[in-house]
Amino acid sequence: MTPRAQKRPPTPFQRSVVAVLLTLVAPGVGHIALSSFVRGAIWIAGNIVLLAILGTPSVQGGVLIAMLVALRVAALGDLWLIGALDGFKNGRGEGSR
């Protein structure tokens, strides 16, 4: 019998790529994947409110698409900020959240 292969945990780069892809699908989910639960919940709640407001029949399709794209870009920027702050904390020896 061969020894069972041990699974290595994902690298920080791999976790970041997964978080970005999840954020593109739904802002907030990538934050939760990076263990930033409160920030992720705020993004998800904001996304739901925005969809409720913009989902009314009086809003034109182009406006809805533009707002959703803007929300995803903002969420990606927020993920970048989380990564930058974590890098700063790790550089100072404080560890991550």
C-alpha positions as CSV (number, residue, x, y, z in Angstrom):
1,M,0.0,0.0,0.0
2,T,1.1,3.5,-0.8
3,P,0.8,6.2,1.8
4,R,-2.1,8.5,1.3
5,A,-1.2,11.7,-0.3
6,Q,-1.6,14.7,2.0
7,K,-3.6,17.6,0.7
8,R,-1.7,20.9,1.0
9,P,-3.7,24.0,2.0
10,P,-4.2,26.5,-0.8
11,T,-1.5,29.1,-1.2
12,P,-2.4,32.8,-0.5
13,F,-2.4,33.4,-4.3
14,Q,-4.8,30.5,-4.9
15,R,-7.1,31.8,-2.2
16,S,-7.0,35.3,-3.8
17,V,-7.8,34.0,-7.2
18,V,-10.8,32.1,-5.8
19,A,-12.0,35.1,-3.9
20,V,-11.8,37.3,-7.0
21,L,-13.8,34.8,-9.1
22,L,-16.4,34.5,-6.3
23,T,-16.6,38.3,-6.1
24,L,-17.3,38.6,-9.8
25,V,-20.2,36.2,-9.4
26,A,-21.6,37.9,-6.2
27,P,-19.9,40.7,-4.3
28,G,-19.3,39.7,-0.7
29,V,-18.8,36.0,-1.3
30,G,-15.1,36.4,-2.0
31,H,-14.8,38.4,1.2
32,I,-16.3,35.6,3.1
33,A,-14.0,33.1,1.4
34,L,-11.1,35.2,2.8
35,S,-12.6,35.0,6.3
36,S,-13.8,38.6,6.3
37,F,-17.3,37.7,7.3
38,V,-18.7,41.1,8.4
39,R,-17.4,42.8,5.3
40,G,-18.8,40.1,3.1
41,A,-22.2,40.3,4.8
42,I,-22.3,44.0,4.3
43,W,-21.5,43.6,0.6
44,I,-24.2,40.9,0.2
45,A,-26.8,43.0,2.0
46,G,-25.8,46.0,-0.2
47,N,-26.1,44.0,-3.3
48,I,-29.6,42.7,-2.3
49,V,-30.8,46.3,-1.5
50,L,-29.4,47.6,-4.8
51,L,-31.1,44.8,-6.8
52,A,-34.4,45.5,-5.0
53,I,-34.1,49.2,-5.9
54,L,-32.9,48.8,-9.4
55,G,-35.2,45.8,-10.1
56,T,-38.3,48.1,-10.3
57,P,-39.8,48.3,-13.8
58,S,-39.1,52.0,-14.1
59,V,-35.3,51.4,-14.2
60,Q,-33.9,50.9,-17.7
61,G,-31.8,47.9,-18.4
62,G,-28.6,49.8,-19.2
63,V,-28.7,51.6,-15.9
64,L,-29.1,48.3,-14.0
65,I,-26.2,46.7,-15.9
66,A,-24.0,49.8,-15.3
67,M,-24.7,49.8,-11.5
68,L,-24.0,46.0,-11.2
69,V,-20.7,46.4,-13.0
70,A,-19.8,49.3,-10.8
71,L,-20.7,47.3,-7.7
72,R,-18.4,44.4,-8.8
73,V,-15.5,46.8,-9.6
74,A,-15.9,48.3,-6.1
75,A,-16.0,44.9,-4.5
76,L,-12.8,43.9,-6.3
77,G,-11.2,47.1,-5.1
78,D,-12.3,46.2,-1.6
79,L,-10.8,42.7,-1.9
80,W,-7.5,44.3,-3.1
81,L,-7.6,46.6,0.0
82,I,-8.1,43.5,2.3
83,G,-5.1,41.8,0.6
84,A,-3.0,44.9,1.0
85,L,-3.9,45.4,4.6
86,D,-3.2,41.7,5.3
87,G,0.2,42.0,3.6
88,F,1.0,45.0,5.7
89,K,0.0,43.2,8.9
90,N,2.0,40.1,8.0
91,G,5.0,42.2,7.2
92,R,4.8,43.8,10.7
93,G,4.4,40.3,12.2
94,E,0.9,40.8,13.4
95,G,-0.6,37.9,11.3
96,S,-3.9,38.0,9.5
97,R,-7.3,38.7,11.0
